[in-house]
């Protein structure tokens, strides 16, 4: 594994030696601020996705506010009688 295959070809070896790349030093671990920004920028999961995916779920989603309003109205009528 320690054998360099480019040592055999002198022309290729000299061409590779001509290029020097300076790699900038950057932190490998993101800062707390960057992690917080990534958390805010990540897409959120839709909580109603499992309900909306079925036809019964769409019906439930349409009827839930009506039933809730009727229940609140019934509670107010019963409390003030």
mmCIF file of the N, C-alpha and C atoms, coordinates in Angstrom:
data_MODEL
# 
_entry.id   MODEL 
# 
loop_
_atom_site.group_PDB 
_atom_site.id 
_atom_site.type_symbol 
_atom_site.label_atom_id 
_atom_site.label_alt_id 
_atom_site.label_comp_id 
_atom_site.label_asym_id 
_atom_site.label_entity_id 
_atom_site.label_seq_id 
_atom_site.pdbx_PDB_ins_code 
_atom_site.Cartn_x 
_atom_site.Cartn_y 
_atom_site.Cartn_z 
_atom_site.occupancy 
_atom_site.B_iso_or_equiv 
_atom_site.pdbx_formal_charge 
_atom_site.auth_seq_id 
_atom_site.auth_comp_id 
_atom_site.auth_asym_id 
_atom_site.auth_atom_id 
_atom_site.pdbx_PDB_model_num 
ATOM 1   N N  . UNK A 1 1  ? 0.816   -1.190 0.000   1.00 0.00 ? 1  UNK A N  1 
ATOM 2   C CA . UNK A 1 1  ? 0.000   0.000  0.000   1.00 0.00 ? 1  UNK A CA 1 
ATOM 3   C C  . UNK A 1 1  ? 0.867   1.264  0.000   1.00 0.00 ? 1  UNK A C  1 
ATOM 4   N N  . UNK A 1 2  ? 2.086   1.181  0.443   1.00 0.00 ? 2  UNK A N  1 
ATOM 5   C CA . UNK A 1 2  ? 2.942   2.353  0.490   1.00 0.00 ? 2  UNK A CA 1 
ATOM 6   C C  . UNK A 1 2  ? 3.572   2.663  -0.856  1.00 0.00 ? 2  UNK A C  1 
ATOM 7   N N  . UNK A 1 3  ? 3.279   1.889  -1.871  1.00 0.00 ? 3  UNK A N  1 
ATOM 8   C CA . UNK A 1 3  ? 3.870   2.072  -3.193  1.00 0.00 ? 3  UNK A CA 1 
ATOM 9   C C  . UNK A 1 3  ? 3.117   3.167  -3.949  1.00 0.00 ? 3  UNK A C  1 
ATOM 10  N N  . UNK A 1 4  ? 3.837   4.153  -4.501  1.00 0.00 ? 4  UNK A N  1 
ATOM 11  C CA . UNK A 1 4  ? 3.233   5.246  -5.257  1.00 0.00 ? 4  UNK A CA 1 
ATOM 12  C C  . UNK A 1 4  ? 3.290   4.920  -6.746  1.00 0.00 ? 4  UNK A C  1 
ATOM 13  N N  . UNK A 1 5  ? 2.157   4.737  -7.424  1.00 0.00 ? 5  UNK A N  1 
ATOM 14  C CA . UNK A 1 5  ? 2.190   4.367  -8.841  1.00 0.00 ? 5  UNK A CA 1 
ATOM 15  C C  . UNK A 1 5  ? 2.674   5.509  -9.739  1.00 0.00 ? 5  UNK A C  1 
ATOM 16  N N  . UNK A 1 6  ? 2.712   6.735  -9.265  1.00 0.00 ? 6  UNK A N  1 
ATOM 17  C CA . UNK A 1 6  ? 3.136   7.864  -10.081 1.00 0.00 ? 6  UNK A CA 1 
ATOM 18  C C  . UNK A 1 6  ? 4.656   8.025  -10.123 1.00 0.00 ? 6  UNK A C  1 
ATOM 19  N N  . UNK A 1 7  ? 5.378   7.300  -9.280  1.00 0.00 ? 7  UNK A N  1 
ATOM 20  C CA . UNK A 1 7  ? 6.841   7.380  -9.296  1.00 0.00 ? 7  UNK A CA 1 
ATOM 21  C C  . UNK A 1 7  ? 7.431   6.763  -10.563 1.00 0.00 ? 7  UNK A C  1 
ATOM 22  N N  . UNK A 1 8  ? 6.748   5.837  -11.176 1.00 0.00 ? 8  UNK A N  1 
ATOM 23  C CA . UNK A 1 8  ? 7.276   5.177  -12.371 1.00 0.00 ? 8  UNK A CA 1 
ATOM 24  C C  . UNK A 1 8  ? 7.278   6.110  -13.574 1.00 0.00 ? 8  UNK A C  1 
ATOM 25  N N  . UNK A 1 9  ? 6.242   6.939  -13.706 1.00 0.00 ? 9  UNK A N  1 
ATOM 26  C CA . UNK A 1 9  ? 6.152   7.851  -14.837 1.00 0.00 ? 9  UNK A CA 1 
ATOM 27  C C  . UNK A 1 9  ? 6.723   9.207  -14.399 1.00 0.00 ? 9  UNK A C  1 
ATOM 28  N N  . UNK A 1 10 ? 7.931   9.523  -14.830 1.00 0.00 ? 10 UNK A N  1 
ATOM 29  C CA . UNK A 1 10 ? 8.619   10.744 -14.403 1.00 0.00 ? 10 UNK A CA 1 
ATOM 30  C C  . UNK A 1 10 ? 7.911   12.005 -14.908 1.00 0.00 ? 10 UNK A C  1 
ATOM 31  N N  . UNK A 1 11 ? 7.428   11.974 -16.143 1.00 0.00 ? 11 UNK A N  1 
ATOM 32  C CA . UNK A 1 11 ? 6.750   13.143 -16.717 1.00 0.00 ? 11 UNK A CA 1 
ATOM 33  C C  . UNK A 1 11 ? 5.486   13.477 -15.929 1.00 0.00 ? 11 UNK A C  1 
ATOM 34  N N  . UNK A 1 12 ? 4.683   12.456 -15.613 1.00 0.00 ? 12 UNK A N  1 
ATOM 35  C CA . UNK A 1 12 ? 3.470   12.668 -14.824 1.00 0.00 ? 12 UNK A CA 1 
ATOM 36  C C  . UNK A 1 12 ? 3.818   13.140 -13.422 1.00 0.00 ? 12 UNK A C  1 
ATOM 37  N N  . UNK A 1 13 ? 4.871   12.588 -12.861 1.00 0.00 ? 13 UNK A N  1 
ATOM 38  C CA . UNK A 1 13 ? 5.289   12.984 -11.519 1.00 0.00 ? 13 UNK A CA 1 
ATOM 39  C C  . UNK A 1 13 ? 5.709   14.458 -11.474 1.00 0.00 ? 13 UNK A C  1 
ATOM 40  N N  . UNK A 1 14 ? 6.422   14.935 -12.475 1.00 0.00 ? 14 UNK A N  1 
ATOM 41  C CA . UNK A 1 14 ? 6.833   16.344 -12.491 1.00 0.00 ? 14 UNK A CA 1 
ATOM 42  C C  . UNK A 1 14 ? 5.632   17.267 -12.698 1.00 0.00 ? 14 UNK A C  1 
ATOM 43  N N  . UNK A 1 15 ? 4.674   16.857 -13.511 1.00 0.00 ? 15 UNK A N  1 
ATOM 44  C CA . UNK A 1 15 ? 3.469   17.673 -13.709 1.00 0.00 ? 15 UNK A CA 1 
ATOM 45  C C  . UNK A 1 15 ? 2.652   17.771 -12.423 1.00 0.00 ? 15 UNK A C  1 
ATOM 46  N N  . UNK A 1 16 ? 2.539   16.665 -11.708 1.00 0.00 ? 16 UNK A N  1 
ATOM 47  C CA . UNK A 1 16 ? 1.794   16.695 -10.452 1.00 0.00 ? 16 UNK A CA 1 
ATOM 48  C C  . UNK A 1 16 ? 2.504   17.527 -9.391  1.00 0.00 ? 16 UNK A C  1 
ATOM 49  N N  . UNK A 1 17 ? 3.812   17.562 -9.408  1.00 0.00 ? 17 UNK A N  1 
ATOM 50  C CA . UNK A 1 17 ? 4.573   18.339 -8.441  1.00 0.00 ? 17 UNK A CA 1 
ATOM 51  C C  . UNK A 1 17 ? 4.487   19.840 -8.709  1.00 0.00 ? 17 UNK A C  1 
ATOM 52  N N  . UNK A 1 18 ? 4.126   20.236 -9.920  1.00 0.00 ? 18 UNK A N  1 
ATOM 53  C CA . UNK A 1 18 ? 4.033   21.663 -10.250 1.00 0.00 ? 18 UNK A CA 1 
ATOM 54  C C  . UNK A 1 18 ? 2.863   22.336 -9.541  1.00 0.00 ? 18 UNK A C  1 
ATOM 55  N N  . UNK A 1 19 ? 1.831   21.593 -9.278  1.00 0.00 ? 19 UNK A N  1 
ATOM 56  C CA . UNK A 1 19 ? 0.615   22.174 -8.709  1.00 0.00 ? 19 UNK A CA 1 
ATOM 57  C C  . UNK A 1 19 ? 0.628   22.043 -7.197  1.00 0.00 ? 19 UNK A C  1 
ATOM 58  N N  . UNK A 1 20 ? 0.433   23.182 -6.538  1.00 0.00 ? 20 UNK A N  1 
ATOM 59  C CA . UNK A 1 20 ? 0.335   23.206 -5.087  1.00 0.00 ? 20 UNK A CA 1 
ATOM 60  C C  . UNK A 1 20 ? -0.993  23.856 -4.724  1.00 0.00 ? 20 UNK A C  1 
ATOM 61  N N  . UNK A 1 21 ? -1.772  23.166 -3.951  1.00 0.00 ? 21 UNK A N  1 
ATOM 62  C CA . UNK A 1 21 ? -3.091  23.639 -3.561  1.00 0.00 ? 21 UNK A CA 1 
ATOM 63  C C  . UNK A 1 21 ? -3.045  24.005 -2.092  1.00 0.00 ? 21 UNK A C  1 
ATOM 64  N N  . UNK A 1 22 ? -3.446  25.226 -1.795  1.00 0.00 ? 22 UNK A N  1 
ATOM 65  C CA . UNK A 1 22 ? -3.543  25.671 -0.405  1.00 0.00 ? 22 UNK A CA 1 
ATOM 66  C C  . UNK A 1 22 ? -4.979  25.454 0.065   1.00 0.00 ? 22 UNK A C  1 
ATOM 67  N N  . UNK A 1 23 ? -5.132  24.596 1.025   1.00 0.00 ? 23 UNK A N  1 
ATOM 68  C CA . UNK A 1 23 ? -6.455  24.299 1.573   1.00 0.00 ? 23 UNK A CA 1 
ATOM 69  C C  . UNK A 1 23 ? -6.662  25.199 2.784   1.00 0.00 ? 23 UNK A C  1 
ATOM 70  N N  . UNK A 1 24 ? -7.709  26.037 2.767   1.00 0.00 ? 24 UNK A N  1 
ATOM 71  C CA . UNK A 1 24 ? -7.932  26.931 3.903   1.00 0.00 ? 24 UNK A CA 1 
ATOM 72  C C  . UNK A 1 24 ? -8.367  26.149 5.138   1.00 0.00 ? 24 UNK A C  1 
ATOM 73  N N  . UNK A 1 25 ? -8.009  26.685 6.278   1.00 0.00 ? 25 UNK A N  1 
ATOM 74  C CA . UNK A 1 25 ? -8.377  26.056 7.533   1.00 0.00 ? 25 UNK A CA 1 
ATOM 75  C C  . UNK A 1 25 ? -9.785  26.508 7.899   1.00 0.00 ? 25 UNK A C  1 
ATOM 76  N N  . UNK A 1 26 ? -10.690 25.581 8.043   1.00 0.00 ? 26 UNK A N  1 
ATOM 77  C CA . UNK A 1 26 ? -12.055 25.907 8.428   1.00 0.00 ? 26 UNK A CA 1 
ATOM 78  C C  . UNK A 1 26 ? -12.487 24.955 9.534   1.00 0.00 ? 26 UNK A C  1 
ATOM 79  N N  . UNK A 1 27 ? -13.379 25.420 10.402  1.00 0.00 ? 27 UNK A N  1 
ATOM 80  C CA . UNK A 1 27 ? -13.802 24.558 11.507  1.00 0.00 ? 27 UNK A CA 1 
ATOM 81  C C  . UNK A 1 27 ? -14.671 23.411 10.997  1.00 0.00 ? 27 UNK A C  1 
ATOM 82  N N  . UNK A 1 28 ? -14.423 22.226 11.479  1.00 0.00 ? 28 UNK A N  1 
ATOM 83  C CA . UNK A 1 28 ? -15.190 21.059 11.049  1.00 0.00 ? 28 UNK A CA 1 
ATOM 84  C C  . UNK A 1 28 ? -16.560 21.019 11.721  1.00 0.00 ? 28 UNK A C  1 
ATOM 85  N N  . UNK A 1 29 ? -16.651 21.514 12.936  1.00 0.00 ? 29 UNK A N  1 
ATOM 86  C CA . UNK A 1 29 ? -17.916 21.502 13.663  1.00 0.00 ? 29 UNK A CA 1 
ATOM 87  C C  . UNK A 1 29 ? -18.559 22.882 13.521  1.00 0.00 ? 29 UNK A C  1 
ATOM 88  N N  . UNK A 1 30 ? -19.823 22.946 13.102  1.00 0.00 ? 30 UNK A N  1 
ATOM 89  C CA . UNK A 1 30 ? -20.458 24.258 12.970  1.00 0.00 ? 30 UNK A CA 1 
ATOM 90  C C  . UNK A 1 30 ? -20.677 24.901 14.344  1.00 0.00 ? 30 UNK A C  1 
ATOM 91  N N  . UNK A 1 31 ? -20.716 26.202 14.349  1.00 0.00 ? 31 UNK A N  1 
ATOM 92  C CA . UNK A 1 31 ? -20.904 26.914 15.607  1.00 0.00 ? 31 UNK A CA 1 
ATOM 93  C C  . UNK A 1 31 ? -22.356 26.759 16.079  1.00 0.00 ? 31 UNK A C  1 
ATOM 94  N N  . UNK A 1 32 ? -22.613 27.166 17.306  1.00 0.00 ? 32 UNK A N  1 
ATOM 95  C CA . UNK A 1 32 ? -23.968 27.062 17.851  1.00 0.00 ? 32 UNK A CA 1 
ATOM 96  C C  . UNK A 1 32 ? -24.942 27.931 17.049  1.00 0.00 ? 32 UNK A C  1 
ATOM 97  N N  . UNK A 1 33 ? -24.483 29.085 16.621  1.00 0.00 ? 33 UNK A N  1 
ATOM 98  C CA . UNK A 1 33 ? -25.336 29.977 15.841  1.00 0.00 ? 33 UNK A CA 1 
ATOM 99  C C  . UNK A 1 33 ? -25.707 29.329 14.499  1.00 0.00 ? 33 UNK A C  1 
ATOM 100 N N  . UNK A 1 34 ? -24.747 28.695 13.833  1.00 0.00 ? 34 UNK A N  1 
ATOM 101 C CA . UNK A 1 34 ? -25.024 28.031 12.556  1.00 0.00 ? 34 UNK A CA 1 
ATOM 102 C C  . UNK A 1 34 ? -25.975 26.851 12.742  1.00 0.00 ? 34 UNK A C  1 
ATOM 103 N N  . UNK A 1 35 ? -25.823 26.110 13.828  1.00 0.00 ? 35 UNK A N  1 
ATOM 104 C CA . UNK A 1 35 ? -26.746 25.003 14.093  1.00 0.00 ? 35 UNK A CA 1 
ATOM 105 C C  . UNK A 1 35 ? -28.152 25.517 14.357  1.00 0.00 ? 35 UNK A C  1 
ATOM 106 N N  . UNK A 1 36 ? -28.265 26.651 15.064  1.00 0.00 ? 36 UNK A N  1 
ATOM 107 C CA . UNK A 1 36 ? -29.573 27.243 15.335  1.00 0.00 ? 36 UNK A CA 1 
ATOM 108 C C  . UNK A 1 36 ? -30.226 27.718 14.040  1.00 0.00 ? 36 UNK A C  1 
ATOM 109 N N  . UNK A 1 37 ? -29.454 28.353 13.170  1.00 0.00 ? 37 UNK A N  1 
ATOM 110 C CA . UNK A 1 37 ? -29.982 28.810 11.889  1.00 0.00 ? 37 UNK A CA 1 
ATOM 111 C C  . UNK A 1 37 ? -30.400 27.619 11.031  1.00 0.00 ? 37 UNK A C  1 
ATOM 112 N N  . UNK A 1 38 ? -29.616 26.549 11.030  1.00 0.00 ? 38 UNK A N  1 
ATOM 113 C CA . UNK A 1 38 ? -29.991 25.346 10.281  1.00 0.00 ? 38 UNK A CA 1 
ATOM 114 C C  . UNK A 1 38 ? -31.269 24.714 10.829  1.00 0.00 ? 38 UNK A C  1 
ATOM 115 N N  . UNK A 1 39 ? -31.465 24.793 12.135  1.00 0.00 ? 39 UNK A N  1 
ATOM 116 C CA . UNK A 1 39 ? -32.693 24.277 12.728  1.00 0.00 ? 39 UNK A CA 1 
ATOM 117 C C  . UNK A 1 39 ? -33.889 25.093 12.267  1.00 0.00 ? 39 UNK A C  1 
ATOM 118 N N  . UNK A 1 40 ? -33.735 26.417 12.245  1.00 0.00 ? 40 UNK A N  1 
ATOM 119 C CA . UNK A 1 40 ? -34.834 27.270 11.793  1.00 0.00 ? 40 UNK A CA 1 
ATOM 120 C C  . UNK A 1 40 ? -35.113 27.114 10.306  1.00 0.00 ? 40 UNK A C  1 
ATOM 121 N N  . UNK A 1 41 ? -34.082 26.832 9.533   1.00 0.00 ? 41 UNK A N  1 
ATOM 122 C CA . UNK A 1 41 ? -34.237 26.747 8.082   1.00 0.00 ? 41 UNK A CA 1 
ATOM 123 C C  . UNK A 1 41 ? -34.675 25.368 7.611   1.00 0.00 ? 41 UNK A C  1 
ATOM 124 N N  . UNK A 1 42 ? -34.676 24.380 8.486   1.00 0.00 ? 42 UNK A N  1 
ATOM 125 C CA . UNK A 1 42 ? -35.060 23.034 8.057   1.00 0.00 ? 42 UNK A CA 1 
ATOM 126 C C  . UNK A 1 42 ? -36.569 22.970 7.853   1.00 0.00 ? 42 UNK A C  1 
ATOM 127 N N  . UNK A 1 43 ? -37.021 22.202 6.885   1.00 0.00 ? 43 UNK A N  1 
ATOM 128 C CA . UNK A 1 43 ? -38.459 22.121 6.624   1.00 0.00 ? 43 UNK A CA 1 
ATOM 129 C C  . UNK A 1 43 ? -39.181 21.403 7.752   1.00 0.00 ? 43 UNK A C  1 
ATOM 130 N N  . UNK A 1 44 ? -40.376 21.845 8.028   1.00 0.00 ? 44 UNK A N  1 
ATOM 131 C CA . UNK A 1 44 ? -41.169 21.253 9.103   1.00 0.00 ? 44 UNK A CA 1 
ATOM 132 C C  . UNK A 1 44 ? -42.062 20.146 8.549   1.00 0.00 ? 44 UNK A C  1 
ATOM 133 N N  . UNK A 1 45 ? -42.336 19.161 9.380   1.00 0.00 ? 45 UNK A N  1 
ATOM 134 C CA . UNK A 1 45 ? -43.225 18.073 8.988   1.00 0.00 ? 45 UNK A CA 1 
ATOM 135 C C  . UNK A 1 45 ? -44.661 18.551 9.150   1.00 0.00 ? 45 UNK A C  1 
ATOM 136 N N  . UNK A 1 46 ? -45.499 18.230 8.175   1.00 0.00 ? 46 UNK A N  1 
ATOM 137 C CA . UNK A 1 46 ? -46.906 18.621 8.218   1.00 0.00 ? 46 UNK A CA 1 
ATOM 138 C C  . UNK A 1 46 ? -47.648 17.690 9.172   1.00 0.00 ? 46 UNK A C  1 
ATOM 139 N N  . UNK A 1 47 ? -48.215 18.198 10.268  1.00 0.00 ? 47 UNK A N  1 
ATOM 140 C CA . UNK A 1 47 ? -48.898 17.315 11.219  1.00 0.00 ? 47 UNK A CA 1 
ATOM 141 C C  . UNK A 1 47 ? -50.217 16.772 10.677  1.00 0.00 ? 47 UNK A C  1 
ATOM 142 N N  . UNK A 1 48 ? -50.809 17.436 9.695   1.00 0.00 ? 48 UNK A N  1 
ATOM 143 C CA . UNK A 1 48 ? -52.082 16.980 9.143   1.00 0.00 ? 48 UNK A CA 1 
ATOM 144 C C  . UNK A 1 48 ? -51.912 16.093 7.918   1.00 0.00 ? 48 UNK A C  1 
ATOM 145 N N  . UNK A 1 49 ? -50.695 15.744 7.586   1.00 0.00 ? 49 UNK A N  1 
ATOM 146 C CA . UNK A 1 49 ? -50.445 14.980 6.368   1.00 0.00 ? 49 UNK A CA 1 
ATOM 147 C C  . UNK A 1 49 ? -51.111 13.602 6.405   1.00 0.00 ? 49 UNK A C  1 
ATOM 148 N N  . UNK A 1 50 ? -51.074 12.932 7.538   1.00 0.00 ? 50 UNK A N  1 
ATOM 149 C CA . UNK A 1 50 ? -51.686 11.609 7.628   1.00 0.00 ? 50 UNK A CA 1 
ATOM 150 C C  . UNK A 1 50 ? -53.211 11.688 7.573   1.00 0.00 ? 50 UNK A C  1 
ATOM 151 N N  . UNK A 1 51 ? -53.788 12.790 8.039   1.00 0.00 ? 51 UNK A N  1 
ATOM 152 C CA . UNK A 1 51 ? -55.245 12.955 7.998   1.00 0.00 ? 51 UNK A CA 1 
ATOM 153 C C  . UNK A 1 51 ? -55.708 13.290 6.584   1.00 0.00 ? 51 UNK A C  1 
ATOM 154 N N  . UNK A 1 52 ? -54.995 14.179 5.917   1.00 0.00 ? 52 UNK A N  1 
ATOM 155 C CA . UNK A 1 52 ? -55.405 14.652 4.605   1.00 0.00 ? 52 UNK A CA 1 
ATOM 156 C C  . UNK A 1 52 ? -55.215 13.579 3.531   1.00 0.00 ? 52 UNK A C  1 
ATOM 157 N N  . UNK A 1 53 ? -54.372 12.610 3.765   1.00 0.00 ? 53 UNK A N  1 
ATOM 158 C CA . UNK A 1 53 ? -54.072 11.620 2.732   1.00 0.00 ? 53 UNK A CA 1 
ATOM 159 C C  . UNK A 1 53 ? -55.231 10.672 2.459   1.00 0.00 ? 53 UNK A C  1 
ATOM 160 N N  . UNK A 1 54 ? -56.240 10.612 3.326   1.00 0.00 ? 54 UNK A N  1 
ATOM 161 C CA . UNK A 1 54 ? -57.390 9.746  3.096   1.00 0.00 ? 54 UNK A CA 1 
ATOM 162 C C  . UNK A 1 54 ? -58.634 10.583 2.844   1.00 0.00 ? 54 UNK A C  1 
ATOM 163 N N  . UNK A 1 55 ? -59.632 9.990  2.184   1.00 0.00 ? 55 UNK A N  1 
ATOM 164 C CA . UNK A 1 55 ? -60.876 10.726 1.908   1.00 0.00 ? 55 UNK A CA 1 
ATOM 165 C C  . UNK A 1 55 ? -61.666 10.957 3.194   1.00 0.00 ? 55 UNK A C  1 
ATOM 166 N N  . UNK A 1 56 ? -61.615 10.009 4.128   1.00 0.00 ? 56 UNK A N  1 
ATOM 167 C CA . UNK A 1 56 ? -62.294 10.202 5.412   1.00 0.00 ? 56 UNK A CA 1 
ATOM 168 C C  . UNK A 1 56 ? -61.610 11.306 6.220   1.00 0.00 ? 56 UNK A C  1 
ATOM 169 N N  . UNK A 1 57 ? -60.337 11.426 6.060   1.00 0.00 ? 57 UNK A N  1 
ATOM 170 C CA . UNK A 1 57 ? -59.611 12.469 6.772   1.00 0.00 ? 57 UNK A CA 1 
ATOM 171 C C  . UNK A 1 57 ? -59.985 13.853 6.294   1.00 0.00 ? 57 UNK A C  1 
ATOM 172 N N  . UNK A 1 58 ? -60.212 13.994 4.990   1.00 0.00 ? 58 UNK A N  1 
ATOM 173 C CA . UNK A 1 58 ? -60.624 15.295 4.455   1.00 0.00 ? 58 UNK A CA 1 
ATOM 174 C C  . UNK A 1 58 ? -62.008 15.652 4.988   1.00 0.00 ? 58 UNK A C  1 
ATOM 175 N N  . UNK A 1 59 ? -62.896 14.673 5.038   1.00 0.00 ? 59 UNK A N  1 
ATOM 176 C CA . UNK A 1 59 ? -64.234 14.904 5.576   1.00 0.00 ? 59 UNK A CA 1 
ATOM 177 C C  . UNK A 1 59 ? -64.161 15.290 7.048   1.00 0.00 ? 59 UNK A C  1 
ATOM 178 N N  . UNK A 1 60 ? -63.309 14.593 7.810   1.00 0.00 ? 60 UNK A N  1 
ATOM 179 C CA . UNK A 1 60 ? -63.129 14.911 9.230   1.00 0.00 ? 60 UNK A CA 1 
ATOM 180 C C  . UNK A 1 60 ? -62.569 16.314 9.405   1.00 0.00 ? 60 UNK A C  1 
ATOM 181 N N  . UNK A 1 61 ? -61.645 16.687 8.530   1.00 0.00 ? 61 UNK A N  1 
ATOM 182 C CA . UNK A 1 61 ? -61.044 18.013 8.615   1.00 0.00 ? 61 UNK A CA 1 
ATOM 183 C C  . UNK A 1 61 ? -62.069 19.111 8.338   1.00 0.00 ? 61 UNK A C  1 
ATOM 184 N N  . UNK A 1 62 ? -63.052 18.820 7.485   1.00 0.00 ? 62 UNK A N  1 
ATOM 185 C CA . UNK A 1 62 ? -64.107 19.795 7.189   1.00 0.00 ? 62 UNK A CA 1 
ATOM 186 C C  . UNK A 1 62 ? -65.159 19.839 8.290   1.00 0.00 ? 62 UNK A C  1 
ATOM 187 N N  . UNK A 1 63 ? -65.457 18.699 8.904   1.00 0.00 ? 63 UNK A N  1 
ATOM 188 C CA . UNK A 1 63 ? -66.523 18.639 9.897   1.00 0.00 ? 63 UNK A CA 1 
ATOM 189 C C  . UNK A 1 63 ? -66.070 18.971 11.318  1.00 0.00 ? 63 UNK A C  1 
ATOM 190 N N  . UNK A 1 64 ? -64.786 18.884 11.601  1.00 0.00 ? 64 UNK A N  1 
ATOM 191 C CA . UNK A 1 64 ? -64.290 19.123 12.968  1.00 0.00 ? 64 UNK A CA 1 
ATOM 192 C C  . UNK A 1 64 ? -64.595 20.535 13.462  1.00 0.00 ? 64 UNK A C  1 
ATOM 193 N N  . UNK A 1 65 ? -64.381 21.599 12.671  1.00 0.00 ? 65 UNK A N  1 
ATOM 194 C CA . UNK A 1 65 ? -64.731 22.931 13.177  1.00 0.00 ? 65 UNK A CA 1 
ATOM 195 C C  . UNK A 1 65 ? -66.238 23.114 13.393  1.00 0.00 ? 65 UNK A C  1 
ATOM 196 N N  . UNK A 1 66 ? -67.035 22.495 12.548  1.00 0.00 ? 66 UNK A N  1 
ATOM 197 C CA . UNK A 1 66 ? -68.491 22.618 12.710  1.00 0.00 ? 66 UNK A CA 1 
ATOM 198 C C  . UNK A 1 66 ? -68.937 21.931 13.991  1.00 0.00 ? 66 UNK A C  1 
ATOM 199 N N  . UNK A 1 67 ? -68.409 20.729 14.245  1.00 0.00 ? 67 UNK A N  1 
ATOM 200 C CA . UNK A 1 67 ? -68.772 20.005 15.463  1.00 0.00 ? 67 UNK A CA 1 
ATOM 201 C C  . UNK A 1 67 ? -68.258 20.727 16.708  1.00 0.00 ? 67 UNK A C  1 
ATOM 202 N N  . UNK A 1 68 ? -67.072 21.320 16.617  1.00 0.00 ? 68 UNK A N  1 
ATOM 203 C CA . UNK A 1 68 ? -66.536 22.065 17.755  1.00 0.00 ? 68 UNK A CA 1 
ATOM 204 C C  . UNK A 1 68 ? -67.361 23.298 18.074  1.00 0.00 ? 68 UNK A C  1 
ATOM 205 N N  . UNK A 1 69 ? -67.802 23.998 17.046  1.00 0.00 ? 69 UNK A N  1 
ATOM 206 C CA . UNK A 1 69 ? -68.642 25.183 17.247  1.00 0.00 ? 69 UNK A CA 1 
ATOM 207 C C  . UNK A 1 69 ? -69.982 24.787 17.834  1.00 0.00 ? 69 UNK A C  1 
ATOM 208 N N  . UNK A 1 70 ? -70.553 23.707 17.336  1.00 0.00 ? 70 UNK A N  1 
ATOM 209 C CA . UNK A 1 70 ? -71.836 23.249 17.877  1.00 0.00 ? 70 UNK A CA 1 
ATOM 210 C C  . UNK A 1 70 ? -71.691 22.827 19.334  1.00 0.00 ? 70 UNK A C  1 
ATOM 211 N N  . UNK A 1 71 ? -70.602 22.181 19.679  1.00 0.00 ? 71 UNK A N  1 
ATOM 212 C CA . UNK A 1 71 ? -70.388 21.766 21.067  1.00 0.00 ? 71 UNK A CA 1 
ATOM 213 C C  . UNK A 1 71 ? -70.232 22.974 21.985  1.00 0.00 ? 71 UNK A C  1 
ATOM 214 N N  . UNK A 1 72 ? -69.487 23.986 21.540  1.00 0.00 ? 72 UNK A N  1 
ATOM 215 C CA . UNK A 1 72 ? -69.341 25.194 22.365  1.00 0.00 ? 72 UNK A CA 1 
ATOM 216 C C  . UNK A 1 72 ? -70.664 25.912 22.531  1.00 0.00 ? 72 UNK A C  1 
ATOM 217 N N  . UNK A 1 73 ? -71.459 25.984 21.481  1.00 0.00 ? 73 UNK A N  1 
ATOM 218 C CA . UNK A 1 73 ? -72.772 26.632 21.580  1.00 0.00 ? 73 UNK A CA 1 
ATOM 219 C C  . UNK A 1 73 ? -73.676 25.856 22.524  1.00 0.00 ? 73 UNK A C  1 
ATOM 220 N N  . UNK A 1 74 ? -73.642 24.517 22.464  1.00 0.00 ? 74 UNK A N  1 
ATOM 221 C CA . UNK A 1 74 ? -74.464 23.699 23.345  1.00 0.00 ? 74 UNK A CA 1 
ATOM 222 C C  . UNK A 1 74 ? -74.036 23.873 24.805  1.00 0.00 ? 74 UNK A C  1 
ATOM 223 N N  . UNK A 1 75 ? -72.755 23.960 25.066  1.00 0.00 ? 75 UNK A N  1 
ATOM 224 C CA . UNK A 1 75 ? -72.269 24.180 26.431  1.00 0.00 ? 75 UNK A CA 1 
ATOM 225 C C  . UNK A 1 75 ? -72.743 25.526 26.958  1.00 0.00 ? 75 UNK A C  1 
ATOM 226 N N  . UNK A 1 76 ? -72.720 26.565 26.142  1.00 0.00 ? 76 UNK A N  1 
ATOM 227 C CA . UNK A 1 76 ? -73.177 27.880 26.588  1.00 0.00 ? 76 UNK A CA 1 
ATOM 228 C C  . UNK A 1 76 ? -74.678 27.884 26.851  1.00 0.00 ? 76 UNK A C  1 
ATOM 229 N N  . UNK A 1 77 ? -75.425 27.200 26.019  1.00 0.00 ? 77 UNK A N  1 
ATOM 230 C CA . UNK A 1 77 ? -76.883 27.127 26.231  1.00 0.00 ? 77 UNK A CA 1 
ATOM 231 C C  . UNK A 1 77 ? -77.199 26.387 27.520  1.00 0.00 ? 77 UNK A C  1 
ATOM 232 N N  . UNK A 1 78 ? -76.509 25.282 27.780  1.00 0.00 ? 78 UNK A N  1 
ATOM 233 C CA . UNK A 1 78 ? -76.779 24.498 28.987  1.00 0.00 ? 78 UNK A CA 1 
ATOM 234 C C  . UNK A 1 78 ? -76.329 25.218 30.250  1.00 0.00 ? 78 UNK A C  1 
ATOM 235 N N  . UNK A 1 79 ? -75.263 26.027 30.173  1.00 0.00 ? 79 UNK A N  1 
ATOM 236 C CA . UNK A 1 79 ? -74.783 26.719 31.376  1.00 0.00 ? 79 UNK A CA 1 
ATOM 237 C C  . UNK A 1 79 ? -75.684 27.897 31.753  1.00 0.00 ? 79 UNK A C  1 
ATOM 238 N N  . UNK A 1 80 ? -76.330 28.517 30.799  1.00 0.00 ? 80 UNK A N  1 
ATOM 239 C CA . UNK A 1 80 ? -77.105 29.712 31.082  1.00 0.00 ? 80 UNK A CA 1 
ATOM 240 C C  . UNK A 1 80 ? -78.598 29.423 31.183  1.00 0.00 ? 80 UNK A C  1 
ATOM 241 N N  . UNK A 1 81 ? -79.011 28.183 31.262  1.00 0.00 ? 81 UNK A N  1 
ATOM 242 C CA . UNK A 1 81 ? -80.427 27.846 31.452  1.00 0.00 ? 81 UNK A CA 1 
ATOM 243 C C  . UNK A 1 81 ? -80.811 27.859 32.894  1.00 0.00 ? 81 UNK A C  1 
# 
